[in-house]
Amino acid sequence: DLVPPTVPGGFSVLSGDSAATVSWTASTDAFGVTGYEVWMQDTFVGAWIKIADVNTTAFTRLGLANGSCYRFKVRAYDAVGNMSDYTEPMQASPVLPPTPANTVRIEDTVGGVANPAITWVGNWKSYSGSAYSGGTMRALESSGSASMDFTGTGISIKVDAMYYFNRGYMDVFIDNAFSTRVDLYSVSASYTAPVYSSGTLPDGPHTIRVQWVSTPNPISGRTLLDIDCFDVTTGPDITAPPTPGTITVADLAGDETGRVSVAWSPSAGIDLAGYKLYRATDVAGPFEYISCFHVPSASYIDSGLTNGTTYYYRVTAVRPTTTGSLPSIRRGMSLPLGRRVVLCRVHSRNDRAQVMRSTQRPFAMEGRCRTWARHLVYLPSRGPDAS
């Protein structure tokens, strides 16, 4: 028997928490398939290693680093050692599971006294009733405010108060910046109502302040406001890592195969996992994923380029809590990431790279991150210019 099994089909990779699962459809062989070899490449180390021999059509690799990048491939073998060709390598990037949303209610009163987590300024009066959250609420009808510090990831805050016919206005400030004025007037009573919601705020510490408004409500003729409680919600860490620095592109001295060196300034950040590099032939994309790199790698040799074609590059920084965009797996959170792009043109001329022009232009908004691109045109060596 000299005929190898067919190449495993339907090869796919699914990332998980510190793990990646590879699966495929069975190969065929005239005398039967004995098993499969699973190979993995840590893109930081670079070498392919065999990690398993299995007789099933799936395998899970544990103990991987979240946010890092790995490549997998599989081949089949029969009883006499004939080996099929490898499947096309597929990429995986394990990721931390997102933090579930959690809401904490901060009541106006704790143990029968004003909650010390809230700074009360002015003549606030406490009222009791079963309709109030925690059985109490605090009201104000003269100069004063209530403020509170809060922090977290994926964070937001709500103010719960009462709508009623004798209510006035409240002004809300987030981090000492005016957010909105809330009209508390209503014909009918509404208890523990969410009168204000901040929406998702940047990760980290914040302050909310509810301010009494001296201008009476024109319908009620009153300035009364109350606070029943605050609801602080935290969720997944959605902060994008710092934007990688300027990309540089250089020809390889003495190389005649159209390869170029792409390098970038590393991002700052102690929890950075690595980088992902993309390439396109149009400034508007689509950008094709090329490879990913563990920290501290910040360079790549790109090969297989075509003379006369313009290429654009971009690099993104990746945190352990974000998967990034890989072609072989589903995207887990479209964490809003920073990027820079370099334009390069492969062309036959002389034996060294030449910077032809340098421009800057803005790219479209992506989530909460505005990106900029610096364009460099270079000419890698491919022998004398025929033109």
N, C-alpha and C positions, 0 to 999 in steps of 0.2 A: 504494500500500500504506500504509494508515493503522493497521493492526492490529499492536500490539506482540507480541513473543514472550511465552510464558507465563513465570511466575516460576520460577526454578530451584528444583528440589525437593531434599529430603533434605539440606539444608544442615547441615554439621557442622564443628567446629573441633577440632583435636588439638594440644596443646601439646608442645613439645620443649625441648631445651637452646638457649636464646636464639633460639627459632624457634616459629612456629605454622603449621600446614598446614590450609587450608580446602578443602573438597570439596563437591560437589553433583551432582545428576543433571541431565541435559541439559534445556534448555527446548525447546519446539516452536514453529514458526512456519510459516505457509502457504508462505512463499518461502525458508525456511531461516534458521537462526540464524548470524550472522556471528561473534559472540564474546561475551565477558563482561567486565564491569568489576568489579574487586575493590576494595572500599573498607575503610579501617581508621580507627579512632578511638583515639588514645592518650588514655586517660581523664584524664591529668594536663593535657594541652593542651586537649582537649575537641573540637576541630574534626575533622570527617570529611574525609579526603583519599583521592583515588583513587591506589592503589599499583600497579595492574597492569591491562593489557588482555590477555586470553588467549583462545585458541580451544580450550582443554582444559577439563576439569571438576575441576581441582584446582590449587592454587597454594600455595607455601611462602614465607612471609615470614621472612627472616633478619635478624640484627642486632638482635633485640629484647632488652630487659633482663629477666633472670631475676627472678622474683618480682613483676614489674610486671603491669599489667592492660591488656588491649586488647580492642576490639570489632571485629568484621568483618561485612560484608554484601556481597552480590553481586547484580548485575542483568544481564540479557541484552539484546542489541541485534541488529537485523537490518541488512541491507545499506543501507537508506535512512535509518537512524538512529532507528527506533522503539525506545524503551526499555521494558523490562518494569518492573514494580514491583520494589523491593528485597526480598530475603529478610529475614526477621526477624533482627536483629542477634544474633550469638553472641559469647560471652566466651571469652577465652583468657588464661592466665597461664603464660608460659614458666618452666621450673624447671631448676635445676642437676641433673644426674644424680646419684643417690645414690653415696656413696663405697662401693666394694666392701669387704666384710669382709676383714680381714687379721689373721693371727695370727703373733705373734713369740714364739719360745721363748727364755726366759732360762735358760741352763744353770747348774747349781750351780758348775761349774768352767770356767775359761777359761785356756788355755795352761798347764794343769797346776797352777794355783793357784785359790784361792777367788775366785769372780766378784766384782769390786769393786762391781758394780751392786747387790749384795745385802749388807746389813749383818748380819754374823754375830756374835752375842753368845753366849759360852759355849764349851764344849769340843767343837766339832763335829769329827768325824773323817771323812775321805774314804775311800771304798771304790770299787774299780774292778771292772768286769764288763761283758761284752758285752750283758747284759740291761738295763742302765741307759741312759737317754737320754744321748748324748754320752760314754758309757763310764764315767761316775762318778756317785756320789750321796754326800751328806753326812748323817751320823747324829748324834744327840744323846741322851744318857741322864742328863742332869743339867741344872741350871738354865740357861736360855738362850733365845734366840729368833733368828729370821731375818726381816728386814723389807726392803721394797723400795718405792720410789716408782714410779708409772706414771701416764700421762695420755693423753687422747685423746677422741674423740667416739664415741658408741655403744659404750662401753668395758666390758669385763668381764675377769676374771682367773680362772685355774684354778691349783690347786696339784697337782702330780703327785708322788706318793710311792709307797711300797710297803706293801701289805697282807701281813701274815705272822703266824705263830703266836707270835712273840716281841715283838710291837709293843704300844705303850700308846696314849695319847691325844695329840692336839694341839688347842690352842685357836687359833682364827683370829680376827683383828681387822681390820676395815676402817676406815680413818681413825680409829684408836684406839678404836673402838667394838666391843664383843664381837659376833661374828657367829655362831659355832657351835663346838661341841666335836666333833671327828672321832674315831671309834673305828677304829684301824688294825689291830685284831686280825682275823685270818682263818686258817682251818685250812691253806689252801694259799697259796702265794706268788703275788702279782699285782704285776708290775713296772710302773713308770711309769703307775700308775693315777691317774685324776683323782679325788682324794680330797676335793676341795673346788672349788666353782664359785660365783662371786659373783652370777651373773646380771648383767644390764645395770645399770651404775651411771650416775649423772649425768655429763654431759660435764665434763671438766676433770681436775685433778690428784687423785690418791688415793695412799694408802699401805696396804699389806697387811703384817701381822705374824703370823708363825706362832710360837706360844709353847709351850714344854715344859710339861707338866702333871705335877705331883709325885704325884698320885694314881695308883697302879698300876692297870692294867687287871685286873679281878677274875678274868679267865680266864687270861691269860698271866702275871699277877703282875709285869709289867714296865712300865717307863715310856719305853721306847725309841721314838723317832720318827726319820723321815728326810725329806729333801727331795731329789727328783731334779731338778725344774725347775719354772719358772712359765711358763704360757702366757697372754700378754696379747693380747686380741682387740679390735680397733677396727673401727668400722663407720660408717654414715651419722650425720650430725649430727641428733639428734632433740630438741634443746633447743628448747622453745617460746620465742618472743619475749616480752618483758615485756608484761604486761597493759595495754591502753589505759586512760587515766584516765576519770574520771567523764563520762558523757554528759549534755549539756544540750539541751533542746528548747525552741524559742521560736516564737511566731507571727510571721509577717511583717507588719510594720506596713502598714496600708492594703490588704492583699491580701485578696481575697474568693473565692479559688479553692481554699481548703482546703490550701494548701501550708504546710509547716513547715520550720524549719531545725533540723538535727541536727548537733551538734558534740561533739567529745570531746578530752580532753587527750592529747597525743601520747605514745607509748611511748618509753622510753629504749632505746638500742641503736644502735651505729654501723653494723650490717649489716641494719637494717630496710629492707624494700623498700616497704611500704605497708600499706594497711588494706582490709578488706572489710566492707561494711555489710549487715545482714540485717534483715528485718521479718517480724512474725507478728501474727495477730489473737488469739492465745491465748498465755498465759505459758509453756505447755509446748511451744509450737511446733505444727507445723513452721515453721521460720524460712525465709523466701524470700530468696534472694540478690538484692540491689538493685543494687549497684555496687561498684567498687573504686577505690582512689586511691593515687597515688604519694606517697611522702614528699616534701614536708612537709604535704600536704593533710590536714586534720583536720576537715572540715565537709561538709555536703551539704544541698541543698534537695530535700525529698521532696514529690512532687505526686500528684494523682489520688486523694487520700484521700476516704473516704466519711463523711458526717456520721453521728454516733451510733455509730461503730465505734471500739473500743479497739485501739490498735496497740502492739506491743512491738518495740523495736529492740535489736540487739546489734552490736558492732563487734569484729573480730578483727585482730590485727597479723600480718603475713606477712613471713617471711624469704625470701631468694632460693632457699633449699634446700627450700622447701615450696610445693606448688601451692595449698593451700586447697581449698575445695569450691566449684566452679563448675558450673552446670547443663549446660554444653555440652561438657565434657571429662571424662575419667576422672580420678579422684583418684590421684596418684603416691604417697606416704607419708602416714598419718593422724597427721603430726606431731603429738603431744599439745600447742592454741593458747589463750591467755587471752582473756576477753571480759567486757564489761559490757553491761547491758541497761537500756533505759528504756521505761517504759510511758507512752503518751500517748493521750488520748481526743479525737477530733475531734467538736466539738459546736458548735451555733450559739449564741453569746452574746457580745454587745458587740463591740468592735474591738481587743481585746488578749488575749494569753495570760494565763491565771491558773493558778498552781500550787495544786493542790487538796490534795495530800498527798504525803508523802515517807516511804517505808518501805524497809527492806532485807530481803531474804530470800535464802537460799542456793539455788543451782541444783544439779542433780545433778553427780556427779563425771564428768569427761570425761578419760580417760587419767590423766595425772599432775597435772592442773590443776584446782583447785577454784575455781569462779567465783561471784561475787556480783552481784546486780542491785539498782540503785537505781531505784525506780519514781516517776515524776513524772506527774501527770495535768495536761494542759493543754487549753485550749479555743481553737482558732484561729478567727479571725473568719469568719463567713459571713452577716452581716447580723443583724437583731434576732432574739431568741429567740421562736420561734412558740409555745412551751409556756406 
